[in-house]
C-alpha cells in the first residue's frame, strides 16, 4: 500500500532501467504508471494477469537480456 493513497498499491521496478517505459505503449489500456518506477493499482481493480505476468517476466530477465544485447 502507498501511505499517501491507502486504497492503492504498486509494483515497483528499478528506476534506472527502461522497464516501465517499455511497458507504456503495449499496456497503456491495462495499467496506470507512476513515472519510470511503478505500475499502480487500486485495491478494487481486477488485475490483468497476462499483461502483468509479461511485465514481471521482463523485469526478471532484464539484466540477462541486456547482457545478450550488448554482446551482439
C-alpha positions as a printed NumPy array, in Angstrom:
array([[  0.   ,   0.   ,   0.   ],
       [  1.023,   3.547,  -0.554],
       [  0.926,   5.772,   2.537],
       [ -0.296,   8.74 ,   0.519],
       [ -3.093,   6.69 ,  -1.084],
       [ -4.168,   3.784,   1.157],
       [ -6.53 ,   2.371,  -1.478],
       [ -3.612,   1.922,  -3.877],
       [ -0.707,  -0.463,  -4.14 ],
       [  2.134,  -0.614,  -6.614],
       [  4.598,  -2.928,  -8.276],
       [  7.952,  -1.155,  -8.302],
       [ 10.783,  -1.6  , -10.773],
       [ 14.37 ,  -0.381, -10.679],
       [ 14.1  ,   3.248, -11.782],
       [ 17.417,   3.231, -13.653],
       [ 16.105,   0.718, -16.168],
       [ 13.781,   1.383, -19.08 ],
       [ 11.322,  -1.288, -17.975],
       [  8.339,   0.912, -17.143],
       [  8.956,   2.983, -20.262],
       [  8.853,  -0.21 , -22.336],
       [  5.518,  -1.225, -20.747],
       [  3.719,   2.055, -21.508],
       [  2.845,   1.551, -25.174],
       [  1.741,  -2.088, -25.164],
       [ -0.08 ,  -1.871, -21.822],
       [ -1.432,   1.694, -21.819],
       [ -5.003,   0.423, -21.509],
       [ -4.183,  -2.18 , -18.867],
       [ -2.183,  -0.229, -16.278],
       [ -1.641,   3.107, -14.581],
       [  2.036,   4.053, -14.422],
       [  3.911,   6.201, -11.937],
       [  6.913,   7.849, -13.537],
       [  9.608,   5.393, -14.578],
       [  9.245,   3.404, -11.394],
       [  5.904,   1.655, -10.896],
       [  2.657,   0.175, -12.072],
       [ -0.073,   1.363,  -9.711],
       [ -3.297,  -0.47 ,  -8.87 ],
       [ -6.444,   0.436,  -6.976],
       [ -7.423,  -2.032,  -4.262],
       [-10.687,  -2.685,  -6.116],
       [ -9.031,  -3.296,  -9.511],
       [ -9.16 ,  -6.605, -11.27 ],
       [ -5.541,  -7.086, -12.202],
       [ -4.971,  -8.24 , -15.788],
       [ -2.915, -11.36 , -15.128],
       [ -1.396, -11.993, -18.575],
       [ -0.039,  -8.453, -19.122],
       [  1.217,  -8.334, -15.535],
       [  2.986, -11.676, -15.991],
       [  4.718, -10.296, -19.085],
       [  5.935,  -7.246, -17.141],
       [  7.229,  -9.38 , -14.289],
       [  8.986, -11.745, -16.7  ],
       [ 10.628,  -8.765, -18.428],
       [ 11.839,  -7.459, -15.072],
       [ 13.223, -10.83 , -14.   ],
       [ 15.137, -11.282, -17.246],
       [ 16.122,  -7.63 , -17.833],
       [ 19.8  ,  -7.955, -16.973],
       [ 20.213, -11.298, -18.723],
       [ 18.61 ,  -9.953, -21.906],
       [ 20.526,  -6.665, -21.664],
       [ 23.802,  -8.597, -21.47 ],
       [ 22.934, -10.546, -24.622],
       [ 22.082,  -7.343, -26.468],
       [ 25.431,  -5.767, -25.606],
       [ 27.391,  -8.803, -26.857],
       [ 25.975,  -8.551, -30.366]])
